[in-house]
Amino acid sequence: MRVLFPALAVVVGLIILASLGAALGLDAIFGVLVPYAAFVTFVFGFIYRIVKWAQVPVPFRIPSTCGQHKSFPWLKNRSRIDNPSSWPGVVVRMFLEIFCFRSLFRNTKAEIHYTPFSADPPKVVYGSAKWLWLAGLAFHWSFLLIVVRHYRFFTEPIPWLVQFLESLDGFMQFGVPALYMTDGLILAAVTYLFIRRVVVPQLRYISLPADYFPLFLIFGIVVSGMLMRYITRIDVVGVKELAMGWVTLHPTVPDGIGIMFYIHLLLVSVLLAYFPFSKLMHAGGVFLSPTRNLANNNRVKRHINPWNYPVKVHTYEEYEDEFRDLMKEAGIPVEKE
């Protein structure tokens, strides 16, 4: 709990800060300056991390693979996706990894089971971890659809794809406004990921404030967004005007948008600025992971380490010429007399 409460305190502090800023009339700071600063930090931070990763040399083929590799012609059961030997297989593998979390789907959990009142030694039991895969899939896809839905605030007219996704997301309409499925899914997924990190002893032991902070931050963003949509209504026309002002670089802050909007906006801005410097950056790093984006063709093609430079070696013949007399005195056999 000593690592959980600092992260929670920071998010609560941000909420209080946004509330005080809106109450004191600091709309220009929280409505213009903070979002612009967060966006610039996100763009340059993202580019910086990608460039730094791209500059790291990968002299060896180190793909993490499983299944039979393409080796001998009589072995027909090779894994073209798990163990790709060509770039088309790598493309398919990366596609399934990015959009379906295939490696997480194949993941298993290991637990030590003890038999009560028994002298039998404990056993390691392997089980399925499909709930984690399902929660991760629901979280990421819901997050993506929510981001795309918000694109309607930055364009005029609204693209047809955004309208289609909105109608598809809210087809189970129970009232006005329509209830989006992604809102419930992302809330349930974040709650599950948090409970899993708190309940599972192994995860709780290795968790740091940096692991809890994004969860609390995203939870605050989701809850504040749902409150704005379903409970405390805000001036949507004013929000659209503010968002269009950001895009056109002529920002104006309309009056009466509401405190809840500034809370939501500050949390989103902090997440945006924090993103490139956190573990969330795996969204961009997965494309540069040599364990995923390399073909396992070591048996087909010889790979030369580009770091290999000419090295002066001391051959055995030279060694024997240098110490032949001493070797003979010591009774060590030599090749040349």
C-alpha positions in Angstrom: 0.0 0.0 0.0 3.0 2.3 0.5 3.4 2.5 -3.3 -0.3 2.7 -4.1 -1.2 5.7 -2.1 1.4 8.1 -3.6 0.0 7.4 -7.1 -3.5 7.9 -5.9 -2.6 11.1 -4.1 -1.1 12.6 -7.3 -4.3 11.9 -9.3 -6.5 13.3 -6.5 -4.2 16.4 -6.4 -4.6 16.9 -10.1 -8.4 16.8 -9.7 -8.3 19.3 -6.9 -5.9 21.5 -8.9 -8.2 21.5 -12.0 -11.2 22.3 -9.8 -9.4 25.2 -8.1 -8.2 26.5 -11.5 -11.7 26.5 -12.9 -13.1 28.1 -9.8 -10.5 30.9 -9.9 -11.1 31.6 -13.6 -7.8 30.3 -14.9 -9.5 29.0 -18.0 -6.7 30.3 -20.3 -4.1 28.3 -18.5 -6.1 25.0 -18.1 -7.9 25.3 -21.4 -5.1 26.5 -23.7 -1.6 26.5 -22.2 -1.7 23.1 -20.5 -3.2 21.2 -23.5 -0.7 22.8 -25.9 2.2 22.0 -23.6 1.0 18.4 -23.2 0.6 17.9 -26.9 4.1 19.3 -27.7 5.6 17.1 -25.0 3.9 14.1 -26.3 5.0 14.6 -29.9 8.6 15.4 -29.2 8.9 12.8 -26.5 7.4 10.1 -28.7 9.8 11.0 -31.6 12.7 11.1 -29.2 12.0 7.6 -27.7 11.5 6.1 -31.2 14.7 7.7 -32.6 16.7 6.5 -29.5 15.4 3.0 -29.9 16.0 2.9 -33.6 19.6 3.9 -33.1 20.3 0.9 -30.9 22.2 -1.7 -33.0 20.9 -5.3 -33.2 23.9 -7.3 -34.4 22.2 -10.7 -33.9 18.9 -12.2 -34.8 17.2 -12.6 -31.5 13.5 -13.3 -32.3 11.5 -15.1 -29.5 10.0 -18.0 -31.3 8.3 -21.3 -30.6 7.4 -24.2 -32.7 9.4 -26.0 -35.4 11.7 -23.9 -37.6 12.2 -24.3 -41.3 15.3 -26.5 -41.3 15.1 -29.9 -43.1 12.8 -30.6 -46.1 11.3 -33.7 -44.5 10.0 -31.7 -41.5 6.6 -30.5 -42.7 5.1 -29.4 -39.4 7.0 -26.1 -39.2 5.4 -22.9 -37.6 5.2 -20.2 -40.3 3.8 -17.7 -37.8 5.3 -18.6 -34.5 8.7 -19.2 -36.1 8.7 -17.1 -39.4 11.7 -17.5 -41.7 10.6 -14.8 -44.1 9.2 -11.2 -43.9 5.6 -12.2 -44.9 5.5 -14.5 -41.8 6.9 -11.6 -39.7 4.2 -9.3 -41.0 1.4 -11.8 -40.1 3.0 -12.3 -36.7 3.3 -8.6 -36.0 -0.3 -8.1 -37.1 -1.6 -10.7 -34.7 0.6 -9.4 -32.0 -0.5 -5.8 -32.3 -4.2 -6.3 -33.0 -5.0 -9.5 -31.2 -2.2 -9.8 -28.5 -1.4 -13.3 -29.6 1.5 -13.8 -27.3 -0.6 -12.7 -24.3 -3.3 -15.2 -25.4 -0.8 -18.0 -25.4 0.5 -16.9 -21.9 0.2 -19.2 -19.0 0.4 -18.6 -15.2 2.3 -20.8 -12.8 1.3 -21.3 -9.2 2.6 -23.4 -6.3 -0.1 -25.6 -4.8 0.2 -27.1 -1.4 -1.8 -30.1 -0.1 -3.1 -29.4 3.4 -2.2 -31.9 6.1 -0.1 -33.9 3.7 3.6 -34.7 3.5 3.6 -34.4 -0.3 5.9 -31.7 -1.6 4.3 -28.6 -3.2 3.6 -28.9 -6.9 4.0 -26.3 -9.6 0.7 -26.1 -11.5 0.3 -24.3 -14.8 -3.0 -22.7 -15.8 -4.6 -20.4 -18.3 -4.4 -16.6 -18.2 -7.1 -15.9 -20.7 -8.8 -13.3 -18.4 -5.7 -11.1 -18.6 -5.7 -11.4 -22.3 -9.4 -10.6 -22.5 -9.1 -7.5 -20.2 -6.1 -6.3 -22.1 -7.9 -6.7 -25.4 -11.0 -4.9 -24.2 -9.0 -2.1 -22.7 -6.8 -1.3 -25.7 -9.6 -1.6 -28.3 -12.0 0.4 -26.2 -9.3 3.1 -25.6 -8.7 3.3 -29.4 -12.4 3.6 -30.3 -12.9 6.3 -27.6 -10.0 8.3 -29.0 -11.4 8.0 -32.5 -14.9 9.0 -31.3 -13.4 12.2 -29.8 -12.2 13.1 -33.3 -15.6 14.6 -33.9 -14.7 17.6 -31.7 -11.7 18.5 -34.0 -13.3 18.3 -37.4 -16.2 20.0 -39.2 -17.9 18.2 -40.9 -17.6 15.0 -38.9 -16.0 12.2 -40.9 -18.4 9.3 -41.8 -16.1 6.8 -40.2 -16.4 8.5 -36.8 -20.2 8.6 -37.2 -20.3 5.0 -38.1 -18.2 4.0 -35.1 -20.4 6.0 -32.8 -23.5 4.3 -34.1 -21.8 0.9 -33.8 -20.6 1.7 -30.3 -24.0 2.9 -29.1 -26.3 0.5 -31.0 -27.6 -0.9 -27.6 -29.3 2.4 -26.8 -31.2 2.4 -23.5 -32.0 6.1 -23.4 -30.7 9.6 -24.3 -27.8 10.0 -24.6 -26.9 6.6 -26.0 -24.8 4.3 -23.8 -21.5 3.5 -25.4 -20.3 0.0 -24.9 -16.7 1.1 -24.9 -17.3 3.2 -21.8 -18.4 0.2 -19.8 -15.7 -2.1 -21.2 -12.8 0.2 -20.5 -14.1 0.9 -17.0 -14.4 -2.9 -16.3 -11.0 -3.6 -17.9 -9.2 -0.9 -15.8 -10.9 -2.1 -12.6 -9.9 -5.7 -13.4 -6.2 -4.8 -14.1 -6.1 -2.8 -10.8 -7.7 -5.5 -8.7 -5.3 -8.1 -10.3 -2.3 -6.0 -9.4 -3.5 -5.6 -5.8 -4.8 -9.1 -5.1 -2.1 -11.3 -6.8 0.9 -11.4 -4.3 3.6 -11.7 -6.9 2.3 -8.7 -8.9 1.8 -6.6 -5.7 5.4 -7.3 -4.6 6.9 -6.1 -7.8 4.5 -3.1 -8.4 5.8 0.4 -8.2 4.0 3.8 -8.1 4.7 4.0 -11.8 2.5 0.9 -12.3 -0.5 2.3 -10.3 -0.3 5.9 -11.5 -1.4 5.2 -15.1 -4.3 3.0 -13.9 -5.6 5.8 -11.5 -5.1 8.4 -14.2 -7.0 6.5 -16.8 -9.6 5.6 -14.3 -10.1 9.2 -13.5 -10.3 10.1 -17.2 -12.9 7.4 -17.8 -15.1 8.3 -14.8 -14.9 12.1 -15.5 -15.8 11.5 -19.1 -18.8 9.3 -18.2 -20.0 11.8 -15.6 -19.9 14.6 -18.2 -21.9 12.5 -20.7 -24.5 10.8 -18.5 -24.9 12.8 -15.3 -23.4 16.3 -15.2 -24.1 17.7 -18.6 -21.6 20.2 -20.1 -21.8 22.7 -22.9 -20.9 20.4 -25.9 -21.0 23.3 -28.3 -18.5 25.2 -26.2 -16.2 22.2 -26.1 -16.4 21.9 -29.9 -15.5 25.5 -30.2 -12.6 25.2 -27.9 -11.3 22.0 -29.7 -11.6 23.7 -33.1 -9.7 26.6 -31.7 -6.8 24.3 -30.8 -6.7 22.8 -34.3 -6.8 26.2 -36.0 -4.3 27.7 -33.6 -6.8 30.4 -32.6 -8.0 29.1 -29.2 -10.9 30.8 -27.4 -12.2 29.5 -24.2 -16.1 29.8 -24.0 -17.7 30.5 -20.7 -19.7 28.0 -18.8 -18.1 24.8 -20.0 -18.0 23.4 -16.5 -15.5 22.3 -13.8 -15.8 18.6 -14.8 -14.5 19.3 -18.2 -11.4 21.0 -16.9 -10.8 18.0 -14.6 -11.1 15.7 -17.6 -8.9 17.9 -19.7 -6.1 18.2 -17.2 -6.1 14.4 -16.6 -5.9 13.8 -20.3 -3.1 16.4 -20.7 -1.1 14.8 -17.9 -1.5 11.3 -19.5 -0.5 12.7 -22.9 2.7 14.3 -21.5 3.5 11.3 -19.3 3.0 8.8 -22.1 6.4 8.9 -23.9 8.3 8.6 -20.7 6.4 5.7 -19.1 5.7 2.0 -19.7 2.8 3.0 -21.8 5.3 3.7 -24.6 5.1 0.0 -25.4 2.5 1.2 -27.9 5.4 2.5 -30.1 8.1 0.2 -28.9 6.4 -3.0 -30.1 7.2 -2.1 -33.7 10.9 -1.9 -32.9 11.2 -5.0 -30.8 13.8 -7.3 -32.3 12.2 -10.3 -30.5 9.1 -9.7 -32.7 10.1 -8.0 -35.9 12.9 -10.2 -37.1 12.7 -13.3 -39.2 14.3 -16.4 -37.7 16.4 -17.3 -40.7 19.7 -18.1 -39.0 19.9 -21.5 -40.6 19.2 -20.0 -44.1 21.3 -16.9 -44.1 24.6 -16.2 -42.5 24.5 -13.0 -40.4 27.8 -11.2 -39.9 28.2 -9.0 -36.8 28.8 -5.5 -38.1 30.8 -4.8 -34.9 33.4 -7.5 -35.9 36.6 -5.6 -36.7 40.0 -7.2 -37.6 41.6 -8.6 -34.4 45.2 -9.6 -34.1 45.2 -13.2 -32.9 48.0 -15.4 -31.5 47.8 -18.8 -33.3 48.9 -22.0 -31.9 51.8 -22.2 -34.4 53.0 -18.9 -33.2 52.5 -19.9 -29.5 54.5 -23.1 -30.1 57.3 -21.3 -31.9 57.6 -18.9 -28.9 57.5 -21.5 -26.2 58.8 -24.7 -27.9 61.9 -25.1 -25.8 60.1 -24.5 -22.6 57.4 -27.0 -23.6 60.0 -29.6 -24.4 61.6 -29.2 -21.0 58.3 -29.5 -19.3 57.5 -32.7 -21.3 54.7 -31.1 -23.2 54.3 -32.7 -26.7 54.9 -30.4 -29.6 53.9 -30.7 -33.2 57.2 -29.5 -34.6 60.5 -30.7 -33.3 
